[in-house]
Amino acid sequence: MNYNMSKEVRVCPICKKKYSEHPALSRVDNKTEICSACGLAEAWSDYIKYYTKTNKRSI
């Protein structure tokens, strides 16, 4: 069994860091592949915007 375990190294267009794990899909345009850290940051940002819009009290 000879499995090719090499991973493709990508550069995140947002933070410019190299990553080799599975990319996240940007919520901005739904097609740009970004690193998981930037994907998580976009998700939290959207959550906070939604939460503050739907709840009148502050967090």
C-alpha positions in Angstrom: 0.0 0.0 0.0 1.5 3.2 -1.1 -0.7 6.2 -0.3 0.3 9.6 -1.4 0.0 11.5 1.9 1.4 14.8 0.6 -1.0 17.7 1.2 -1.4 20.7 -1.1 -0.1 23.9 0.6 -2.3 26.9 0.0 -2.1 30.6 0.9 -5.1 32.2 2.5 -6.1 35.3 0.6 -7.3 37.0 3.8 -4.4 36.5 6.3 -1.7 35.4 3.7 -0.7 32.5 5.9 0.1 29.0 4.5 -2.2 26.1 5.4 -2.6 22.5 4.3 -5.8 21.4 6.0 -9.2 21.3 4.2 -10.2 24.9 3.2 -13.2 26.8 4.4 -15.5 28.6 2.0 -15.7 32.3 2.5 -19.1 33.7 3.5 -18.4 36.9 1.6 -18.7 35.5 -1.9 -19.4 31.8 -1.3 -16.5 30.7 -3.6 -13.2 31.8 -2.2 -11.3 29.1 -0.3 -9.8 30.5 2.9 -8.0 28.9 5.9 -10.0 27.5 8.8 -9.0 30.3 11.2 -10.4 33.0 8.8 -13.5 30.9 8.2 -14.1 30.7 11.9 -13.6 34.4 12.2 -16.1 35.1 9.5 -18.6 32.7 11.1 -18.3 34.4 14.5 -18.6 37.8 12.9 -21.9 36.8 11.2 -23.2 35.2 14.4 -22.5 38.4 16.4 -24.2 40.6 13.8 -27.2 38.3 13.8 -27.4 38.0 17.6 -27.2 41.7 18.2 -29.8 42.4 15.5 -32.3 39.9 16.8 -31.8 40.5 20.5 -32.2 44.0 22.0 -30.0 43.4 25.0 -26.3 43.7 24.7 -23.9 40.8 25.0 
